[in-house]
Amino acid sequence: MEPTTEIQATEDLTMSGDHAAASADSLVVDNANDNAGQEEGFEIVLKDDETAPKQDPAKNAEFARRRIERKRQRELEQQMEAVKRGELPESLRVNPDLPPQPDINAYLSEEGLAKYDYDNSRALAAFNAANTEWLMKAQDARSNAVAEQGRKTQEFTQQSAQYVEAARKHYDAAEKLNIPDYQEKEDAFMQLVPPAVGADIMRLFPEKSAALMYHLGANPEKARQLLAMDGQSALIELTRLSERLTLKPRGKQISSAPPADQPITGDVSAANKDAIRKQMDAAASKGDVETYRKLKAKLKGIR
């Protein structure tokens, strides 16, 4: 696919083919930074799978030094700025639909003059009248083309601004996750899909786009399955996958077993802790690192 010049609509994720299932294999990421304690890091996991192996700590230390490059954000920003400067891609250019211009030879040829009794003056007058009419129609066609190109450019600029903002939030969230090899996995994913697909995922899944891209980059067979689907099926499967991906502090097991019984005593502190833990689980499920950490600090404060 050629580089993105027109932003695709929501329902037009560039995916086609038969309905394949993005099966629930596991993904675990060891993502502590160099200065964080073991209990402070996060892993991205599927809610019902805890068995994937962790990365080697030496590799984590190497990857932790790499900053997220915000490649797609920069590309979208550059496209938008180029359009603002008048450097329009072919997809935004509108050529006027000009009518055929009168040919003087059709008027002054032997056959043409015969229509005017071989009177050159009458033939030239007819040509001038036809040419004047053509000039007026051509001017209207050019004006319509300019107006249509302006409309398409404005629409592109507005959509681009939305996609740039979605990309900014996507990379902000990725940086908060502090996953050491995030950039490598996102690059792997982006190489598998058309550029518009990555931009659509950022916009459609603002809270989970970073986790989705990491997971699909780490599991390229799933990305290929999604590409083999039609757009609607792929969107449904991405939604299901986004709901299954969750965060968990490194070393903490996520179990599908029912939660422990609520405290039945009058212990207010225990009840508060239980409520905060539930909020932490909800934040982890959404991929909301900032809220999770605030709640964790609050929980420590009442111990």
C-alpha positions in Angstrom: 0.0 0.0 0.0 1.2 3.5 -0.8 2.0 5.9 2.1 -1.1 7.3 3.6 -2.3 10.5 2.0 -6.0 10.2 2.8 -7.1 9.2 6.2 -9.4 6.2 6.0 -12.9 6.3 7.7 -13.5 4.3 10.9 -15.2 1.4 9.1 -12.6 1.1 6.4 -9.7 -0.6 8.3 -7.7 -2.0 5.4 -8.3 -5.7 6.1 -9.9 -8.3 3.9 -10.5 -12.0 3.6 -12.1 -14.8 5.6 -13.0 -14.6 9.2 -10.0 -15.9 11.3 -9.8 -15.9 15.0 -7.1 -14.0 16.8 -6.6 -16.8 19.3 -5.7 -16.1 22.9 -2.0 -16.8 23.2 -0.2 -15.2 26.0 2.0 -12.1 26.1 4.1 -11.2 29.1 6.4 -8.2 29.2 9.0 -7.5 31.8 9.2 -3.8 31.7 10.9 -2.3 34.8 13.3 0.6 34.1 16.8 0.5 35.3 16.1 2.3 38.6 12.7 0.8 39.5 12.2 -2.0 42.0 11.0 -5.4 40.8 7.5 -4.8 42.3 7.1 -1.5 40.4 7.2 -2.9 36.8 4.2 -3.9 34.7 3.5 -6.8 32.4 0.9 -6.8 29.6 -1.0 -10.1 29.8 -4.2 -11.7 28.5 -6.6 -11.9 31.4 -6.9 -15.7 31.4 -3.2 -16.6 30.7 -0.3 -16.3 33.2 2.2 -18.8 31.7 4.3 -16.9 29.2 8.0 -16.7 30.1 9.6 -13.4 31.0 12.4 -11.7 29.1 16.0 -12.0 30.1 16.9 -9.2 32.6 20.1 -8.3 30.6 17.9 -7.7 27.5 15.6 -5.5 29.6 18.4 -3.3 30.7 19.5 -2.9 27.1 16.0 -2.1 25.8 15.2 0.2 28.7 17.7 2.7 27.3 15.8 3.0 24.1 13.3 5.8 23.9 10.0 5.5 22.1 10.5 7.2 18.7 6.9 8.3 18.0 7.4 7.5 14.4 3.8 7.4 13.3 3.0 10.6 15.1 5.8 12.4 13.3 4.7 11.0 9.9 1.2 12.2 10.5 2.4 15.7 11.6 4.7 15.9 8.6 1.8 15.0 6.2 -0.4 17.7 7.8 2.2 20.4 7.7 3.0 19.6 4.0 -0.6 20.0 3.1 -0.8 23.3 5.0 2.2 24.5 2.9 0.3 23.7 -0.2 2.2 20.5 -1.0 -0.8 18.4 -1.8 -0.6 14.6 -2.5 -2.2 13.4 -5.7 -5.2 12.1 -3.7 -6.2 15.7 -2.7 -5.6 17.3 -6.1 -8.7 18.0 -8.2 -8.3 18.6 -11.9 -10.9 20.7 -13.7 -13.3 18.9 -16.0 -12.8 21.1 -19.0 -15.0 20.8 -22.1 -13.4 20.3 -25.5 -11.9 23.6 -26.8 -13.1 24.7 -30.3 -10.7 24.0 -33.1 -10.3 26.9 -35.6 -9.5 24.4 -38.3 -13.1 23.0 -38.0 -14.3 26.5 -39.0 -11.8 27.5 -41.7 -11.4 24.1 -43.4 -13.1 23.5 -46.8 -15.8 21.6 -45.0 -16.1 24.2 -42.3 -16.3 27.1 -44.6 -19.0 25.4 -46.6 -21.3 25.8 -43.6 -20.9 29.5 -43.8 -21.1 29.8 -47.6 -17.3 30.1 -47.8 -17.5 33.4 -45.9 -14.4 33.7 -43.8 -15.8 36.5 -41.7 -18.9 34.5 -40.7 -16.7 31.4 -40.0 -14.4 33.4 -37.8 -17.3 35.1 -36.0 -18.8 31.6 -35.3 -15.4 30.4 -34.0 -15.0 33.4 -31.7 -18.5 32.9 -30.3 -17.8 29.2 -29.6 -14.4 30.0 -28.1 -15.9 32.7 -25.8 -18.5 30.1 -24.6 -15.8 27.6 -24.0 -13.8 30.1 -21.9 -16.8 30.7 -19.7 -17.4 27.0 -19.2 -13.7 26.4 -18.5 -13.6 29.1 -15.9 -16.6 27.5 -14.1 -14.9 24.1 -14.3 -11.7 25.5 -12.8 -13.6 27.3 -10.0 -15.5 24.1 -9.1 -12.2 22.2 -9.0 -10.6 24.8 -6.7 -13.6 24.7 -4.4 -13.6 20.8 -4.3 -9.9 20.7 -3.7 -10.3 23.2 -0.9 -13.0 21.1 0.6 -11.0 17.9 0.5 -7.9 19.7 1.9 -9.9 21.1 4.8 -11.4 17.7 5.5 -8.0 16.1 5.4 -6.5 18.7 7.7 -9.3 18.2 10.3 -9.0 14.4 10.1 -5.2 14.7 10.3 -5.4 16.8 13.5 -7.6 14.1 15.1 -5.1 11.3 14.1 -2.1 13.4 15.3 -3.8 13.9 18.7 -4.7 10.1 18.8 -1.0 9.3 18.0 0.2 11.7 20.7 -2.0 10.1 23.3 -1.0 6.6 22.1 2.7 7.3 22.6 2.1 9.1 25.9 0.4 5.9 27.1 3.3 3.8 25.7 5.9 5.8 27.6 3.9 5.4 30.8 3.9 1.6 30.3 7.7 1.8 30.2 8.0 -1.4 28.2 11.7 -1.8 27.4 11.3 -3.2 23.8 8.1 -1.4 22.9 9.5 0.4 19.9 10.8 -2.9 18.4 7.4 -4.6 18.7 5.5 -1.6 17.3 7.9 -1.4 14.4 7.4 -5.2 13.7 3.6 -4.6 13.8 3.8 -1.5 11.5 5.8 -3.4 8.9 3.0 -6.0 8.6 0.1 -3.6 8.1 -0.7 -0.6 5.9 0.0 2.8 7.6 -3.7 3.6 7.9 -4.4 0.5 10.0 -2.0 1.7 12.7 -3.5 5.2 12.7 -7.0 3.7 13.0 -6.1 1.5 15.9 -4.6 4.6 17.7 -7.9 6.5 17.2 -10.4 3.6 17.8 -8.6 2.2 20.9 -7.2 5.2 22.8 -6.7 3.4 26.0 -5.4 0.1 24.6 -3.7 0.9 21.3 -0.2 0.7 22.8 -0.9 -2.7 24.3 -2.6 -3.9 21.1 0.3 -3.0 18.9 2.9 -4.5 21.3 0.9 -7.7 21.5 0.4 -8.0 17.7 4.0 -7.1 17.1 5.1 -9.8 19.5 2.6 -12.2 17.9 2.8 -11.5 14.1 0.6 -14.5 13.2 -2.3 -12.8 15.0 -1.7 -9.6 12.9 -1.8 -11.7 9.7 -5.0 -13.3 10.8 -6.6 -9.8 11.3 -5.3 -8.7 7.9 -7.1 -11.7 6.3 -10.4 -10.6 7.7 -12.9 -8.1 6.3 -12.9 -4.7 8.0 -15.9 -5.3 10.2 -14.7 -8.7 11.4 -11.2 -7.3 12.1 -12.7 -4.5 14.1 -14.7 -6.9 16.2 -11.7 -9.1 16.8 -9.6 -6.1 17.8 -12.3 -5.1 20.3 -12.3 -8.5 21.8 -8.5 -8.6 22.0 -8.4 -5.1 23.6 -10.8 -6.3 26.3 -8.6 -9.3 27.1 -5.3 -7.4 27.4 -4.6 -6.1 30.8 -1.7 -4.8 33.0 -0.4 -6.5 36.1 2.5 -5.6 38.4 5.4 -7.9 37.7 5.3 -11.0 39.9 1.6 -10.7 40.7 -0.7 -13.5 39.4 -4.0 -12.6 37.9 -6.5 -15.4 38.6 -9.9 -16.1 37.1 -11.1 -17.4 40.5 -13.8 -15.4 42.3 -12.6 -12.6 44.5 -12.2 -13.2 48.2 -15.2 -12.6 50.4 -15.9 -9.0 51.4 -14.9 -8.2 55.0 -17.9 -8.8 57.2 -16.5 -7.2 60.3 -16.7 -3.5 61.1 -13.1 -3.1 60.0 -13.3 0.1 57.9 -9.6 -0.1 56.9 -10.1 -3.6 55.5 -13.2 -2.4 53.5 -11.3 0.5 52.1 -8.4 -1.7 51.1 -10.7 -4.0 49.3 -12.4 -1.2 47.5 -9.1 0.3 46.4 -7.9 -3.1 45.2 -11.0 -3.4 43.0 -10.3 0.0 41.6 -6.7 -1.0 40.9 -7.9 -4.1 39.0 -10.2 -2.0 37.0 -7.5 0.5 36.1 -5.1 -2.4 35.2 -7.8 -3.9 32.9 -8.1 -0.5 31.1 -4.4 0.0 30.8 -4.6 3.1 33.0 -1.1 3.1 34.5 -1.4 6.5 36.1 -4.6 5.7 38.0 -3.2 2.3 39.0 -0.1 3.9 40.6 -2.1 6.6 42.4 -4.4 3.9 43.9 -1.4 1.8 44.8 0.2 4.8 46.7 -3.2 5.3 48.4 -3.3 1.7 49.4 0.1 1.9 51.0 -0.9 4.9 52.9 -3.7 3.1 54.8 -1.7 0.0 55.7 
